[in-house]
Amino acid sequence: TLPCLPGARPCNPKDFGHGSPVCVCNATYCDTLDPLVLPAPGSYVKYESSKAGKRLERSEGRFQSSLRTPGLLLTLNISALYQHVKGFGGSLSDAAAMNILKLSRPAQDNLLRSYFSESGIEYNLVRVPMACSDFSVRPYSYDDVPDDYELKHFRLADEDVKMKV
């Protein structure tokens, strides 16, 4: 286990009885990470979480050119690019928004900072479901009028106005 990097705040673990601790983030404390610095060519940085209690534990390593290493073999061909990664993020469902809004303002700030800031995991994308999803408390849509192709009856639901927009 590597020590916490300067400025990083360690996970304050809490176990809810399911054998997998979670990090406590509240109005007064939330774990943080140091800003990510790109590793030198030929090396990598790995962040690992596990059921045993690791929470974004940072480690470093170097890529090896030898194929004689036992275990998992990962081959990187840096001359072949297949796709461009625009970023990383998560979904802001009705359930997520409802839970965030139940937090105190300082706890909301800490939680959002842990997702979107340089001291957190630096999400830069958020997917917002259109209308209800399986994480909504009720079924709803934006326009239930048949054949309303011009969307004259389109209306955002209260959940969208209060929690997502």
Helices and strands as residue ranges (DSSP letters): E 13-14, E 22-23, E 43-48, E 57-62, E 89-91, H 94-102, H 105-116, E 125-127, H 158-163
